[in-house]
């Protein structure tokens, strides 16, 4: 049995994951604003540092896996855009960077980051916001959102999920992660029945937008189903899964991007592609 940390453990998909892990006999350190083993506000740098340190203390410096389920939805409000970026991006990246040594001490540790199908289905998200997040420049990212006015939280949400997905893809194959025996992947749900979705549906404009969004199989997903996916991605069966973003969204991503992916390498990118092949050095495997 292993020791796992789950952020956003008090409700929604995080809570469903905690219940599944506990039922399988694992030890879980939950992180949330309330009703958790570690009480931490991931919307502040101080809260993230304190939360990361408290988890390391409770797990004695060794983690078999991490599930990053904490997140804020695109509900409107003054200052909301900044909070979304703080929690959804930095609340993942900064904690995982702090926990990487503890994950490396385990045998074949697994990390599952909750992304979203908004990372591929939301149009017009400016690349400059994503680049600012990946560069760690929160103020620049927030400044770039001001032109969207009341819609800023929506674009903050999309940018945060794109940035964290790119971070997973980039970091997963490096010596710090793959080379340390850690499998880093992302799960990209669509609309899942959780308190977060209920909160969005309580706003008429958001409810209309959500219910009009194409879901080929219809309806909303179930948190328990997503938890089952997480358990698979934490299992030995996922040893060969590295840097993947798995969409579990009722077909929405496929609906919008049926011909966009998989996509062959364009001729103009061939020199860069060959250069990366020549520079490749196998990572240490465990």
ABEGO torsion letter per residue (X at the ends): XBBBBBBGAABEAAAAAAAAAAAAGBBBBBBBABGBABBBBAABAAAAAAAAAAAAAAAGGBBABBBBABBBBABBEBGAAAAAAAAAAAAAAAAAAAAAAAAAABBGBBBBBBBBAAAAABBGBBAAAAAAAAAGBAAAAAAAAAAAEAAAAAAAAAAAAAAAAAAAAAAAABAAAAAAGBBBBBBBBBBBBBAAAAAAAABAAAAAAAAABBBAAEEBBBAAAAAAAAAAAABAAAAABBGBBBBBAGGAAAAAAAAAOBBBBBAAAAAAAAAAAAABBBBBBX
